[in-house]
Amino acid sequence: MTRKEITDTGHFTWLIYYIHKNPIKAGLCLAPGEYRYSSYNAIISQRRTSVAKSDVLEWFGDKLEFIDYHMKSWEEEGSDVRFGF
């Protein structure tokens, strides 16, 4: 596998979504919030975490926009996934 430089903001945004989608695609869970090791949980929770959640939420606008982006992306792919707040 080779590395690919991230050269635009759209690609970076999609990569965050792609990382959260992987456990679902692998059949490990039905929603990003169900996978214990997903940064998705850390980002939407109120708990302290080592994940740079404020940076990610700022990137998307806020927590609702972050969740909305994930939901819309799944809908566009024709998937029926549950998302939590």
Secondary structure in CASP SS format (residue, H / E / C, confidence):
PFRMAT SS
TARGET T0000
AUTHOR 0000-0000-0000
METHOD secondary structure of the structure
MODEL  1
M C 1.00
T C 1.00
R C 1.00
K C 1.00
E C 1.00
I C 1.00
T C 1.00
D C 1.00
T H 1.00
G H 1.00
H H 1.00
F H 1.00
T H 1.00
W H 1.00
L H 1.00
I H 1.00
Y H 1.00
Y H 1.00
I H 1.00
H H 1.00
K H 1.00
N H 1.00
P H 1.00
I H 1.00
K H 1.00
A C 1.00
G C 1.00
L C 1.00
C C 1.00
L C 1.00
A C 1.00
P H 1.00
G H 1.00
E H 1.00
Y C 1.00
R C 1.00
Y C 1.00
S C 1.00
S H 1.00
Y H 1.00
N H 1.00
A H 1.00
I H 1.00
I H 1.00
S C 1.00
Q C 1.00
R C 1.00
R C 1.00
T C 1.00
S C 1.00
V C 1.00
A C 1.00
K H 1.00
S H 1.00
D H 1.00
V H 1.00
L H 1.00
E H 1.00
W H 1.00
F H 1.00
G C 1.00
D C 1.00
K H 1.00
L H 1.00
E H 1.00
F H 1.00
I H 1.00
D H 1.00
Y H 1.00
H H 1.00
M H 1.00
K H 1.00
S H 1.00
W H 1.00
E H 1.00
E H 1.00
E C 1.00
G C 1.00
S C 1.00
D C 1.00
V C 1.00
R C 1.00
F C 1.00
G C 1.00
F C 1.00
END
